[in-house]
């Protein structure tokens, strides 16, 4: 069992109890949940992000084909390698460097899955963007595409797709931008509601479920509890 899941199982009962004691109604958990609420960058070199199954230094760093955009006093870099396998897995490397440097000098690696593309099937901005200035403020954000199950014990085909947006908090940290993440969720929900030229009969209900799950997150009708820090 992963560290993320263990932490969540320990944390949720206490969170539920606090809501009950306070007399508040507890919203249901969102089906869409990020794997990371914060991405901490090392001061030197490249390491796997906290909570990933792999640990230690990242291996096989790309020499070329980095995506690069400015983000404040330094530049952000992203290299997304994938998709691979039946789970549409990606190895994503995020790096930073000063403007005068040709490639990133430090950063993190993480894994994600876009198996939810099986139900989405088309997106207005194809291929999927992993780095973009979504709010046009001159500072790029990192976009992590990730899949979520549409029901308990779902098989891979019963997954939706979500895009989590991370903004620079400091030179050593990226955090989720909730407003931009909800904006992306709204746009993806609209894409799920749109008609396709050719839609398999089985995928119609799944697309509706994915759109509803995303809209619940957008409208804050469900909860995304943070993982505890140790």
N, C-alpha and C positions, 0 to 999 in steps of 0.2 A: 504494500500500500504506500502511495507517495506521501511525501512530507506535506504537500498542499492539502490532500484529503484528510490526513491525520489531524492537522491543525484545525481544519474546518469542523470535523466531528467533535473535537474537544471544545471548540468555541461556541458552536451554535446552541447547545443546551443552556449555557449561561446567558446568552443574548436573549433567548426566548423567555427565560425566567425574569429577566430585567424588564421586559415589555409587559409581562403579566402583572408583576408587582406594581408597575407604574400605572396600571389601568389602561394601557394602550392596546389597540387591536394590532395584531402582528401580521403584516402583509405576507403573502406567500413568497417563497424564494423565486427569484427569476430563473428561467431556464438558461438565459444567456449570462455567463459569468466569466470574468477574465481570469487567466492563469496567474497574472501578475498585476498587483496594484501599483507597484513601484519597481523600477528597473535601476538598480544601483550599479554605477560604473566603477571599475577598479582604477586606481591611480596609475597603474602601469600594466601593460599587456592586455591580453584577452582571456576572460574566464567565463565559465557557464553561469547563467543567471541563477540567483537563489531560488530553490524550489524545483529546479530541473532535475531529471533523473541522473543526468551526467553531472560531474563535478570537476573542479580543477581547471586547468588551462584548456582553451579551445585549440583544436588541432586543424590542420589543413585550411588555414585562412586564405581567402581569395587574394590573388595578386592584382586582378583587374576586374572590370565590370561592376564596380561599386556604383550605387546610386549616391549622389552627393548634392546637398543643398545647404545654404547658410541657415544658422539658427542662433542669432545673437552674436556673441563674441567669437564663436567657433563654428565649424561646419559639422553637420551630421552625415553619417554614411550608413547605408544599408545594403547588405548583400543577401538575397533570398534565393536559396538553392532548393529547387523542387518544381512541381510536386513529384513524389515517388511513392510507389506501392499502392495497394488498394485503399489505404487510408489517406492518400494525397498529402503525404507528410512533407514538411519543409524544415530545413535548417536555416535559421535567420541569424545573421551577424549584424550587430549594431555597433558602430564605432564613432569616435569623435577625433577631430584634429584641428589645429590652428589653420588659419586661412592660407598661410604660406606653405603648408605641408601638403604633399601630393597624395598621401594615403593616411588612413586612420592609424593612430599610435596606441590606442587602448579602446576597450569595449567589452561587450558581452555576446554570448551565443544563447539561443533558445530554440526549441522545437515547437511547431504548431501543425495543425491539420486543416485543410480546406475541403474535406470530404463533403461538407455541406454544399459545395458547388453542384453536387448531383441534383439537388432540389432547386437551387437558384438558376443554374444553366446559362444565364446571361446577365451582364452588368454593363451599365452605360459607359463605364471607363474601363475598357479591356485592353491589355491585361490588367490584373489587379495592381493597384498602386501600394507600395510599401513605405513611401516617403513623399510627402507633399505639404505645401503650405495651404492648409484647408481654410483658414480664416483670413488669408491675404494680409497678414500682419508683418510679413518679411521674415518670419521665423518658421522653419519647417517643423512638421510633426511626424513622428514615426507611426505607421499604421500596421497593426498586427492582426491579420485575418485569422479567425479561429472558428471552429465548428462547435455546435452544441446539440445535445440529444433532444428530440422533440417529445419524448416520453420516457418513462422508466423502462429499463432493459431494452432500449432502442438498439436496433442493428445499425450498421454504418449508413445504410441507405435512408434511415430515418433521422437525418441530421439537418440542421439549418446552418447558415453562415452569418457571421458577425464580424465587424471590423472595430477593434479597440484602438483608440487614438491616444498617443502618449506625447506630452509636451515636455520641454526642458524645464526642470525645476531649478537645477544648479549645474555646474560643470561636472558634477559627479552623480547626477540623478535625473531620471525621467519619471513622470507620474501620469496617471490616467487623466485626460481632460474629459470630464464627464459631459460637458455641454457638446463638445465635438463628437464624442462617442455616441451620444443620443441623436445627434444630427445624422450621423452615418447610419445608425439603426433605423431611423425614420426613412431614409432613402432606400435602404435595403428592403424594408418592409413594403415600400411602394413597388419595388421591383418584383417582389414575391407576388404581389396582387395583380401585376400586369399579365396580360395573356402572352403565351408563347406560340410560335408558328407550329410547333409540334410538341404536344405535352402528353406523355404517357398517362393513361387513365389513373394509375396508382399514385402519381406524383401530385395531382391536383389537391387532394386533402392535405398532403404534407406541406405544400406551399402555403396553404391557408393557415396551418398550425404554426409554421415558421413566422409568417407575417404577424400573427396574433402575439406570439412570444416576444417578438421584437417591439411591437407596439406597447405591450405591457411595460417593458423596460423604459421606453420613451416617455410614457405617461406616468412613470414612477408608481405603478400599481403593484409592483413587486419589489422585493428587497435584494440587494447585492451586499451581503455583510462582508466587511473587510476581514482578512485573516489577521490573527494576533501576531504581534512582533515578539520575538524571543531575544 
